[in-house]
Amino acid sequence: MGYDSRMQRSDMEPCVYFIKDTEIMVIISAYVYDYLVATNDKSWYDAFVAAFHSQYACKDLGVLDLVMGIGVRWGDCTAYLSQYGYISQMVDTYGLTDAKPTTLPMSPRMALCPLDGKDATLPYRALLGQLQWVARCNRPDIMAAVPILSRFCTTYGPEHFVALKQVVKYLKGTMDYEVVLRTASAPGGYGTGPSMPLPLSIYIDADYAGCKTTRRSTSGIVVFLCGSLGAIHLASDYVNNSRSKHIEVRNMYIRELIKGKETEALYIGTVDNTSDIMTISLALPIF
């Protein structure tokens, strides 16, 4: 990225480059041979494309409408992300075109047990991998069901595959669901101006020894910034290791923030805890 000396590479994401100063904002994401470019300066963009084209064979595909199987449509300072096409293809592949959609991705009363081996005639792991992609990209509503079914990657049978296909049936009925990303100035956004506060809310939930086979626990975290879903991180047995010095450091820092009243830890009941959807199979109407 030697085109502009102001260009920097993100420390957190090595495939993301950016320019940020008083005059211009540029963010470039590189994925294999695809580049996504966002900027507030059209002339800079045109010059960048010309310079890039002089070194490599490339094509400007215009306004983003599809990336890694995720459809993108644009509104008033708003982006809507969906996987309608990918899910539709998955429904056809697994013979569920005429299947009746389900209202839940997994029954709260479902109790699967691991088998001694696996039924190699079933495309269990292939479908599971596709569902993991869908869940991680923009469908947090199946983020409880998919990890639970992932526990049976080598110990599955017909009943496990039926449970996996129920997730697909649920997606079939909700293919039009979208993740909505808004700018601060968009209708429904939080506001504008550098002095505006950025409220951060974090919902955390965990079961206790929820896996009946291993008695491991599952935890889920949902982070809201400015009232919008900014990021979702899942973890199972996140601190299950003997080297816990970093955990102690983190906990001490959190205590300092609470003591200084910079943050506050509150108990959130099940009905209001958004992260519940990450750890257990919820029933209607809570789901």
N, C-alpha and C positions, 0 to 999 in steps of 0.2 A: 504493500500500500504506500508506495513512494510518490504518488501523484501530488499529495498535499502534505507539507511538512507538519501541519497541525494535526494530522491524523494519528490517533492513538488506538492501541488495542486494549480491550477490556481485560482486566485482571481476572474477573470472575468467569467470563465467557471468551475463550481464546479465538473464537470465530466471529466475534463482534468487534467492529471498528467504529470509532466515532470522532466527531469534531464538535466541540462545544465552546463557544465564546460569545461575546456580545453581539456579533454580527450574524452568526450562522449556527445552525444545528444540523448535524448529519449523523445518521446511524446506518451502518452497513452490516448485514448479516450474510456470512458465506456458508453455504451448505453444498458440499461436493462441487458441482459446476453451476449451481444456482446462486445468484446474489440478489438480496433484497435491499433496496436503497430507500431511505426516508430522509427528506430534507425540507427545509423551509425556503430554499433558494433554488429556483428553477434554473437559473443560469449556471450555477455550480454543477447541478445535476447534468445538464447538457454537456458541459466541458468535461466532466468526469467520464461520461459514457464515450465521448469522442476519444479521450486519452486511453481508456481501457480498450476500445475497439482498435486503436492503432497498434496495440501489443498482442491482442488475442482475438480470435474469431468469436464474436458474440452477437446477440440479438436483443434489442430492447422490446420486451413483451408488454410494455405499457403498465397501466394501473393493475395492481395485484388483485387477482381473483381466485387463485388456487396456489397453495403451497403445501407440499408433502401430503397431499390428499385432503387438506383442510380447505373448504370453500370460504371465500372472503367476499362479503358484500359491504357496501359503504353507504352510510347515511350522513346526517348532519353532524360532523365532527365525531362520528361513531363508526366502529367496525364491528361486523357481526361474523362470528366464526362458527362454521358447522361442518359436519362430516356426512352430509346427506348422501353424496355419491358413494363414498366408501362403505357406509352401512348398507345401502341398497345393494351394492355388489356382494357384500357378505351374506345378505339374506338370500340372494339368488344362488350363491355358491353352495350353501348348506341346505338347499331344498326347502326353504321356509317361506317361499313366495305366497303360498295360500294359507299359511299358518295364522291363527288368530293372535293378535298382539296381546301381551300381558301388561297388567298395571304395575307390576313390581319386577325388578330384575332378579330377585331371589326371595323365596318364601321365608319369613322370620322363623318358621318352625322346621326348616330344612335341617336334617341331621345326617350328613354324609360321613362315612367311615372309610379309611384307606384300605385298599385290597392288598393282597400279597404281591401282586404284579400289575401289569397294565394290559388292556385290550388293544393290541397293536393295529387292529382293523379300524379303530375309530380315530379320526383326525383331531383328537382332543387338544394336543399341544399346538397344532396349527391354528385352530380357532381361538385358543387361549391367547396366543401371541397377538392375533388381530384385535382381540378385545382389550388387551393391555395397551395397545397403541391408541385405540379409541378413548379409553379411560384417561390416559395420561395427557392426551392432547387437549380435549375440551369437554369431556363427559364425566365430571366428578360424581354424578349420580349413580355410577356403577362401580365406584371406587371401593365399596365394601364387598360387593359380590365377587369381583374379579380376583382380588388377593386371596379370598377364602378358597375359591376354586383352584387357585394356583398351588395350593398345598398338595394337590393330588396329581402332580405332573407325572409321577412314575407309579401311581397306585390307583388308577382310574378304571372304571367299567362303564356299562351302559347308563346306569343311574347318574353317574357324574356327568356324562355327556348330555343327558337330558337337562340337567341343571344348567349346564353351560349354554345350551340352546335357548333356555328360558331368557337368558340375558339378551340374546339376539332378538328374541320375540319382543322383549321390552323396547329395545332400540328401534325395532321396526315401527312401533307405534309412536315413537318420539323422534323420528329422523329429522324433524324440522326444529328441534331444540338448538339454540345457539348460545354461545358465550358472547356477551356484549362488552366491548371496550369503548369507553368514552373519554374524551379530553375533559379537562376541568371546566372549560367554557361551553361544553355541549349541553343541550337540554337535559336536565336531570343530573348534570355534573355538579361538582361540589362548589365551584366558584373560581375566581381568577385572582391573579395578583400574587407577587412573591411573599407578601405578608400574611396570606391566608394560611391558617393552620392545616396540617395534614393529619386528620385523626386516624390512628392505627388501632384496629381491634383484632384480637387473636382469640379464636375459639379452639379449645383443646379438649379432646375426649379420649378415653381409653377403657377397654374392657379389662377384666381381671382373669387371667388364665383361661381366655376364651377358647383356645384350641383344645379340643377334647383329647387329642392324641399326644401333643407335646406339652400342654398347659402353658404355652407361651401366650403373651398378651399382645394386643394390637392397639396402636395409638394413632390418632389422626389430628392434624392441625389445619385450620383454615385461617388465612390472613386476609383481612379487609383493610384496604387503604382508601381513604376518601369515600367509604361506603361502597366501593366496587371490589369484586373478587380479584385480588392482584396475583396471588400465587397459592398453590396447594402442594403441601409436602406430606408424604405418608412415611411412616416408619414402623417397623416391628422390632421390638426388643432393641430400641435405639441405643441403650447404654449397657447392653449385655456384654461387657468385657471387663478385664481386671485392671486396665489402665484408665483410671477415672480422674486423674488430676485435672484434666480439662473440664470435666463436669463440675468439680468443686470450684474452679475459677469462675465458670459461668454462673453457678448458683450464687456465689458471693457477689458478683456484679449485679445480678438481679435483685438481691437483697438491698444493695446500695441504692438502686433506682427506686425501690419501694419505700425505703426509709427516707429518701430525699423527695418523695411524693412526685417523682417524675413519671411513674407508672403505677398502676393499681391492679392487683389480682382479685378477681371476683368469681364467686361460684355462679355458674350458669346451669339452670335446670335442663333436663332432657328436652322438654318441649321447645326451648329457645336456643339450644346449643346446636349451631349449624354443623359442627364437626361430627355430630352423631352419625351422619350419613357415611362417614369414612370408616367407622369401626364395627357397626352392626347392621344387620338386615332389618330395616325399619318397616313397620306395617303402615297401612293407610289408617287415618288421614295424615299422620305425621310426615310420611315420606313425601 
